[in-house]
Structure formats: structure tokens, C-alpha cells
Amino acid sequence: MTSVKPYFLIIAIAGLFLSFRSEAGVTEKMPCLIPVPQDLKMGEGCFRFSQSTNIRGSRSYPVLYLQEKLNASGLATDPSGQAEEIVFSISPKNGLPEEGYRLEIGEKRIMIESSDNAGAFYAVQTLLQLMPPRIYSGGADIEEWTVPCLEINDYPRFSYRGMMLDVSRTFYDASYIKKHIEWLAYHKINRFHWHLADDNGWRIEIRKHPELTEKGAWRGPDEVIEPSFGSGNKRYGGYYTQKEIREIVRLAAERNIEIIPEIDLPGHSRAIAAVFPEILCPVEGGASVQGETKNVWCVSREENYRLIEDIIKEIASMFPSEYIHLGGDEVALASWKECPSCQKLMKECGYTDENQLLFHFVRRVKGIVEKYGKKLAGWDEIMEDSSIGKDATVYAWRSVGTAEKSVRSGYRTVMQVAEYCYVDMKQSPLERGHNWAGIVTLEKLYSFDPLDKFNFTDEEKENVAGIQGGFWSELGNRPYRFVEYQNYPRTAAIAEIGWSSPESRDYPDFYRRLVTSHYDRMYHQGIAFRLPYPDVKYFEKENAVKVRLPYPSAVVRYTVDGSEPDSDSPVCMSAIVTDSPRKFRFATFFNNDLKSISVGASNIKLFDTLAVCSDVITNMGEHTRFPLSNLKDGNAATYFRSDRKAVPGDYIEYRFGTPLSCSEIIVETGIPDITLYGVTDGYVEYSYNGIDYVKGDTFVDGVAVIRPDQQVKSVRINITGKSDGPVLAVQDLKIVF
């Protein structure tokens, strides 16, 4: 039986209060701005907006942008108004740094000064953050709109503050990209790195070669590209027309965002190779690190460079950016090792290994890029050859070491170091996401500094362009809006690293500003951001479940039957006394629309056991590092991986030497916590005698559940359709007694 005691979780609030305390009360009086400005002085009083507020200044975009935001919130302004005014002064004569601004707010006047439109635009973003958060979603019902009197002198630390989005593996349509850019602008991000082509989809219209999007933008059972990354056995994909791209580029430019387009080559090119297989070497080489085959351009085939020039010519016409990013990473060099013509080219050029063929290819493509007035950008593999030239920009991703090497070698370097800046990584051990670069918590990301982490000379510091976060979208298919969950609030951390001085950055203060005000802003901006989950513990001596809130104002709801908490679930206000804590689940809620993952008590087992089977059999071969025996070791971290794609008729059967008595068996497929390579189409069945089988659930998102009413002798996974991964991954059975 469960009961609720009326004592509150003082430990939850007191434990976090220390993180939010301030020196002499100063912090509480300061506005919660993100990124934190370079210099801010508070004044007395406030500026009140009214129907007679006048905006004066040129008809530049920042002026029109502010007018639009105010009008959308019911604050129609009067050009002839005399009561209070907002004055813009945008002129190089103001002598402010690029993108910098001065914002002075008095009781009757707001003055915005900048040397360029970018600075004025960022002054407007700061002004919007000072207003009630409803300014982002419309707030006509707010009785009084005010901002505090203050003076801000502000400018960015780095000229490059970027976020990268991969749209090949998961496609996000043009309307979503426009929202994505708007969200970046709110955070003073000024670069959008658009990863437009990779193995799993070609997303940019090339009019000279319409087949690229007619065929290469789609994957599915009857397409040239097979299903992958949760796209299922149906047609999936899409692309951007040149008209859409030009509109997106225009919108981004108004918001001071430069779009850097990327098509990845000579590796990561299965999508284009599926359309034009002749670009490949005649003899297939090995697989890439992701297990992809037939995805490397033949270096020695002269016709390939003509096709690349066709593509680059059109890309250059669509994007005004100084740079075109052409990848150059993770090339399966075995393709060239097995190719007679590539080996002939090696001998003719005096090369001694296939890496030199990569640099040969990059130099050829760099020449094409420069022919159309652009500069080359690429991943840090390109810096291994000095002949590429120091006018190329290196995006350092593999490690802190490669980032340091790029800078010291004299390359203009964008820091996108995976262990800090890859926002597709897990945010905690309990959450979905990649983990090959480690767990990237908000605090860990915020701790990264593109300069102070290294002992660069003043000259070397000039090579650091700035910082960028990156989202690779293998896991973007689910849950709904997962891209926002992974990007925010980590984008806010990237913004503060890129903009604010290191002296003004402090993680506890950043977190205070985030949860006090910025959550509300992001909510009204329409971002489905991540909420931290509560810390839950069971205290056996007290028979009580206690919850530590992730921040003081957090709302935590719970269930007692193992189900997902929702907006109708009770709010956890105190310790919960119970002798059956394992089915309690808790989640943090924001405005009842957003929620964290749900968690149980972290110090007890939520499932009774992992089933240790006497035997497991399958008709599929096994990967040498992920053998079938992993399914009977009782270790949740290990799993079985087949040596090929699963097809109809494949099966895996778990057998129990002693019949199993339980209330529930959870059958999970896919790599643990990552969920890639699970069952796409199939069902489970189970037997009480080891001979006759009862059909159970079909798999949904790689999971099926059995609720037997007798002792179970065996469980079988039956595959009814091709898997949409190159292999099948299966986990131990989870048992609930």
C-alpha cells in the first residue's frame, strides 16, 4: 500500500539553493540574458511600452524586425508618438566592433547603436530577452510590457558561432529549416552548417542532374537507396528545391546567419553512387567505419571531376557563403587499394599510400571550388597534407589533439570537437543518443573553451575562427522532435562560449539563468527542449521514495504502476512511503507540454532480472565482437549482432532450461540505449512447452512485450520484413516477476 507523508523535500530545494546563491544579492537583480553580455550596468526604473511608442531610425532590417515582433504581440507602435521612443543609430561612424552594439534603456527612451546591421539585430535580440517571454509567441493579453533601465556594451568573442545539422540521415523540410534558423538567430548564432548530402540521402536540387533528387533523395524497398536509420520499409526522404534554398538563404542573411553548404566526398557518397554507380571504382573495397559500402568516388576516373564541377557550379550560385564544405572524412581507402586504375595513378604520381590519393582528390576539388569564387572547407582529415593550402578552413572534430594540431599548423580552424560539441551524443547514461565520443552533458559542453583549453600563442589564437555544435541525425527519427531535444539547451551553451568573455562565464550562473528565464523563452519560441530528470532514491529504512528536484521551480509528476507520467499524473510534493518502489516513475514537466525522460529510483533494480537462458539459437551468422553467447550472459551492456541484414524468415530463439514464471517479458532489439539496427518488421511468439507457440506482439520501434499466463519454456523473434539496418542487434530479455 502506498501513502504520502506531509513532509516536503527540503533536501531537493536546499541542495540546489547553493548553486543559485549570489554575491550580495547582485545576481538576482541582473537580467537572465543568454549569452551573457560583455558589459552590463543596471539603472533605476523601467521603460514602459505603449500604443504611442515610436520607433525611429532607418528602414533597415533590424528596425523592421523589431516592429514585426512588437506588432505580433499587440504592441502596435505610433510613428508620431511622443510619449516614449526606440531610436536606432546604425553607422560605421559609431566605431563599434563588428556585430557589436550599445543598448541604453531609460524610462522614456531606448537607444540602440551599432556599426552594422548585425550589431543592431543582436541588440534587438537582447531587448527581446528583457521583455516577457510571451513576446516570442504573441502576448496581447499581457497588461503591461516593461524592460529595466540599463546600459549594455556588447560584442562577440568569436566571429564564427555555428551549429551544424545533418539532413541526409533524417530529413527536415524547408519549413522546419526556417524555424531552425530563427531559433539560432535568437541565440546570436551566426553560422548554419548545412550537411546536405551523405550516404543516406541527397537533399539539394541540381538542375543539370535531376536524377540526384528524383532518385537519390529517397530510400525504401523500391528505391536505389535501401531503408536505414528507422525509415522503415516505406518510401522516405525529400529534398530542397533551388527556389526553397534561395528563400532560406535570404531569410538567414536577414538574421545575420551565413549558411555553409556541405556535400560529403569522396567518402560518405552512397546516395550519389546509387544514382551514378559509374563513379565508383570497378572493384568494391572495404566498408566505411559506419559499415557502408559502395560509397567512395574513384579518384582516377576523370569523368568524376566533371560531374563534381556541375554540382559545385550550381551550389556556388545558390549560396553566397565564402566557403563550400566538401567533407573529406572517414574514407574507406580499401576501395582505392583494390582499384587497378587508382593504383596506376599512384605510381604515375609517385605516391606511396592511398592517403596521398585522398589529398590528390581534395586538391582537384579545391581547384573546382576556387574556379567558382569559393574557398574550400573540410573535416580535419584534410590538414594532413600541407599542399592543400592554408586558405582552406579545417573543421576540427576527431579530438582535442587534432584541433590543436590544426591551429598550430596555421589553418583557420572551427572547433567542433566531438567529445564536447557533438550534440547527438547522450546527455546522460539513461538517455538515448550516441556515446562513441562520450556523454556530453550541458555542463561538459559549457566547460569547453576554444582558446583557454590550449596554450596558444597570440599568433596561433588568430587561427581559431570559433566554435560549432553538430547534430548527426542517425537517431533523429524518434522520438518526435528529438533534434530539438538534443540541440537545446546545448545550443545556448555553444552561443555563450562563442559570444561571451571567459571571465564572465560561470556554469552555475548559466544554469540559473537558463532555468529561471530561458526555459520560458525557448518554450514560447516553440522549441521542444530537453528538461533534466529528477534524482530519485529509495530509502529502505524509511520505506520512502524521495525526489531531488533538478532545479528549484521544477514540477515533478509520478505514476505508481510503471507507466509514463503525463500532465494528469499527481505532482510529487513530498516523500512517498511505499514498500513496492520499483514501479514508481517520475518525470519533470514544463507547462505540462514538455517533459523529461521518466526515471525510477536509481539505487534499486527496476527490473527483476535479465533472463539467463540455457541456450539461444538463430539461423543468422554472428559478428565476431558481438556473439550470440552475449544473449545468455545476464549483462545488459552486451548484445548480439548479426553478420548481415535481417530478412523475412530469420529468427532468434531463447530457450529456458527451467520454465520461467513471470508477469512480463520485454524483448528489446537494437544497440542498447542507441536503438539502431533493431527489428523493423517482425513479431514475438512464446511457448509453454517448447513445441507449440503463441503469437505475441509485433515489434514497435524495435520492442515487443509478452505477458504470459503460464510458465514460459521459450521465446522466439520472427522477422517478417527486411531490417532497415545493415545488421540486426538484439539484447538480453528483461523479466518482470
Helices and strands as residue ranges (DSSP letters): E 3-8, H 10-20, G 23-25, H 26-29, E 39-48, E 54-56, H 61-72, E 85-90, G 92-94, E 101-105, E 109-114, H 117-130, G 133-136, E 146-154, E 160-166, H 174-186, E 191-198, E 201-202, H 211-214, E 218-219, E 236-237, H 242-254, E 258-265, H 270-275, G 277-279, H 302-318, E 323-327, H 334-337, H 340-349, H 354-371, E 375-379, G 380-384, G 386-388, E 393-396, H 400-408, E 412-415, H 418-421, H 442-447, H 458-461, E 464-471, H 482-487, H 490-499, G 502-504, H 507-513, I 514-518, H 519-525, E 535-539, E 544-548, E 555-559, E 574-577, G 581-583, E 585-590, E 594-595, E 609-610, E 615-618, G 628-632, E 640-641, E 651-660, E 664-668, E 682-687, E 694-698, E 703-706, E 712-719, E 729-730, E 734-736
